[in-house]
Amino acid sequence: MKRLFLRGSLFLIPAICAIAVSVLASGSTPDSKAFRVTTSPRYDRNPSFFKADDGTYWLFFARGRNSIGIRGMNGYDPDYDSYDIYYKTARNIQALQRATEKLLPGSDQVTFNTQRDVAALQASDGRIWVFTSSGYAPSSDPRVFYYTYEGSAWSGPTSIENTAYAGHIHALENNGQIYVFFDAWDYQLKVTRWNGVNWSSPAMISAKATLAKATVEGGMFYAVWSYVDMNANEYGKYIGLSTSADGMTWTNHGEIASWPGATNWDPVLAKDGRIFRLFWAPDAGVEGQFIAMSTSENPTSPASWSTPVKVTTASYGAITWWDFWPQVYSDGLSYLAYTSERNDAGTNMGDANIWMMHIKNNL
């Protein structure tokens, strides 16, 4: 998901990600086994999901307000739409297909922020947090906002100070503190920490990065991001990695992955046993913009990362579509959630929906 600023405004020139067929060694095609979780004719995108303490799976996503829903139809551009936030709950991931969609209360009343990005988690005290940001779409108040749920009612949206012009976001909890990752004006990637009382002053991770996702493994923070240098006109040049022992002071390790001849967006990192698996969405022009994967047992060593492979495909004949924003959940079984404009047969483009695939057997 790439973003180009127009200086002096909040408008962007975006190009987002697409889908594709697996060329993994197993010979199977994971996206042929994918299942669609939402069915609205509007534009559903940017899933975030987790398993709560009581065993319930929560899936959050953004739904466009424009009724057209199909990119390019009558000039519709989903990157300039405004969004409401919806969620589903179920006792198992497959059941999310049939679960009732619920509007996050109050999200449909927001007019000052486009709410295109969504990042959700359950904190150790049981409270559910849902963070949202503009994704750099035109917004009169482009800060990071959050909603919270404590078992009986939702509250919010509440703004996080010192997050002006925030575009893309991610959030996680570690040792009772919540970390919100965001990139702001000129693609400066930062993190702010909630200690239960206040949000910290944002700490810099990288001055040339966007679309970060982070995880904590063995007490170490790992953040993956897409490299952007506006002055050099380099957008999505590669996927980079930064690490931190405390979540606030960071070391950059440079490039860990890229797809030849493509720009590189929407990275997410997950650990599977000893192996770190990186998923991201290269934009490879005539190949479309698909989800790819690379692996490493020593992630801070750029040379250790494997040759990337396609996990999904972005075209059928001359028809192409977008597949983007991969999110990984692993708890014995591994699932990949993502946004796709594909139809059910994978032969044409339609409106965007949230899809999932069981990827454990294909890794």
C-alpha positions, 0 to 999 in steps of 0.5 A, a space after each residue: 500500500 503505497 502513499 505519495 504526499 502532495 506537499 502542502 495538503 493531506 491528499 495522496 496519490 496512492 496505489 495499493 496491493 493485489 492478489 495471487 496464486 501460490 508457488 510454494 514448494 508444496 505445489 498447493 495454491 493457498 488463495 484457492 482455499 481462501 474463504 471470504 469473511 465479508 460480503 458487503 458491496 461496499 469497500 471492506 479493507 484493512 483487517 485486524 483480528 485477535 483471540 480474546 482471553 475467553 477464546 472468542 475471535 474478534 475481527 475488525 475492519 474498515 467499510 467504505 461509506 461510498 455505495 459504489 464500492 468497486 474501484 474505478 467505477 464512476 471514478 471511485 477511489 477507495 483511498 479517498 473514501 471515508 470509513 466506518 469500523 465494523 467487527 465480527 466475533 465467533 468461537 472459531 475462525 471459520 465461524 467468522 464467515 457466518 457471524 453477524 457484523 456489528 458497527 463499532 458505535 460512534 464510528 459512523 458519526 466521525 467526519 474529521 478523520 477518514 478512519 481507513 487504518 484499523 489496529 485492534 488488541 485486547 490488553 492484559 486487563 481485558 480491555 479491547 482497544 481499537 486504534 484508527 487513523 486516516 491512512 493519509 486520506 483527506 482528514 481535518 484531524 489526522 491524528 491517531 484515535 482509539 475506541 475502547 470496550 470493557 465488556 458492556 459499552 464502547 467509548 471513544 473516539 479519543 485522540 492521541 496527542 503528538 500524532 498529528 498527520 498520522 497516516 498508517 498505524 499498528 499497535 501491540 501490548 507488552 508487559 502491560 504497556 501499549 505501543 502504537 506505531 505510526 508514520 506521519 508527515 514525510 514518512 517519519 516512523 515513530 512509536 508512542 507508549 501508554 503506561 496506563 496513565 499517559 502516552 509518551 512523547 513519540 520516539 523515532 524508529 526511522 526517518 524514511 519508513 511507512 506501514 510498520 507492523 511490529 511483534 515481540 519475540 523473546 523480549 525483543 521488539 521487531 518492526 518491519 516497514 516499507 522504505 520511503 525517501 521522498 527527496 530521492 523519489 524512492 517509494 516502497 524500495 524495500 522492506 526494512 527491519 528495526 529492533 528494540 529491547 524496550 520498544 522506544 530505542 531502536 536499531 535499524 538493520 536495513 533491507 531484509 526483503 524486496 521483490 525484483 522490479 517491484 515496489 514493496 508494501 504492507 509488511 507483517 512479521 510472525 514467528 513460527 517455531 524457530 522461523 520468522 516469516 515475513 509477508 508483504 505486498 509487492 506491486 510488480 506492474 503487469 504481475 499485479 500486486 500480490 502477497 509474498 513471503 520470505 523466511 529467516 531464522 536470524 532476522 537481523 541478518 539481511 543475508 539470511 532471508 530466503 528468496 521470496 515466493 508468491 502466496 497469492 496472485 493478482 490477475 486472471 488473464 489480462 484482468 488484475 485486482 488488488 490484494 493487500 494488508 496481510 495480517 497473521 494470526 497463529 495459535 497452533 493453526 496459522 491464518 492469514 487475513 487480507 483485503 481482496 477485490 477478487 470475486 469468489 472464483 478468482 477470475 474477475 475484480 469486484 468490490 473489496 472484502 476481507 478474506 482469510 486462508 489457513 496457511 499452516 499447511 502451506 508454509 
